[in-house]
Amino acid sequence: MTGRAADRLDVAYSTASARAVAAFVAARYDVPGLLECSLLHRGLNDSFAVHAPGHGRYVLRLSGERRRGPADVAAETGFLAHLDAAGVPVAAAVPTREGALFTTAILPEGPRPAVLFRHAEGRTPQLDAPEDARAQGMTLARLHEAADGFAGRDAGRYRLDLDHLLHRPLAAVAGLGTLTGPTREALAGLALRLAAGIAALDGLSWTRCHGDCHGLNARIITTGPGTGDATFFDFDDGGFGYLAYDLAVHLWAQVSFGRQRHAMWHAFVEGYRSARPIAPADFDAVRFFVPVRHVWLMGEMAGRIHEWGSEGMSTAWLDRQVEFLRSWEAERLCGHLL
């Protein structure tokens, strides 16, 4: 027995089976019929497609443990309910049999928050279709407009401030063994300059943010009312924070990792402004929040090395990210946005 106990290893991360998830949903939610279930994606969270033939489609998300701490499912699902009631197209949470918007699943590594969402119907946005970017800009504007009337807009576990978006992620990256001294110094210097540049901008707007509007957390409605509109999902990186950051995430997605999809950014901004103005200070701040977003992503990846391994953040990869950040600083922070 002693030998067998010694052979048992702790679990950092496990993936539930689709069959177990189907049984979990059937036990906790009023979803009729025999459920079909399949794994959609595993990563920061695990998502499962759940289909009740004749009764609809859903997505069950099991939140992963993040470096920042537990998932803020209470604030997330409450905001989604507000947006849904305001007519903003989102994939809102489905209540449990007891009326709760989230619950808990027990996995080998411990409890994980679970949320059942309505399936976002429609097609995946095309990454080179300006009309899809325009639709997403319009939905984000509607989201921010509705957030102004949300009683809990500044509540929640996390605030998307510079500590959350820049300083703590940078600390996670700085702890990597693959990071060289010069790269560490370059990142630290950049972070100081970004923080100072943002602090120098007066009157930046704060709102309840989606937090991850990079172009693929949406579906384009193809039939019925709202055809052509974008439905948003995946709000788990949201919170009360800089409006400029919520805009910058989309631009970052168009220019990072060697991309040059400038037309998509212009279409996104056009769509946003068709529904809501952007204050000059917020638009000016976008150029600072693009590199902030990149540092945030690096920090998220650093925080998952115990699950994903260290090879994805090699010395060469980290050096390439610093080159992107240096290039952006030289071209955009001292000049004009695209």
Secondary structure, DSSP 8 states (H G I E B T S, - for coil): -HHHHHH----S-----HHHHHHHHHHHS---S--EEEEEEESSEEEEEEEETTTEEEEEEEE--BTTBS--HHHHHHHHHHHHHTT--B--B---TTS-S-EEEEETTEEEEEEEEE---SB---TT-HHHHHHHHHHHHHHHHHHTT-TTTT-SS-EESHIIIIIHHHHHHHT-TT--HHHHHHHHHHHHHHHHHHHTSTT--EEEE-S--SSSSEEE--SSTTTT-EEE---TT-EEEEHHHHHHHHHHHHHSTT---HHHHHHHHHHHHHHS---HHHHHHHHHHHHHHHHHHHHHHHTTHHHH-SGGG-HHHHHHHHHHHHHHIIIIISS---
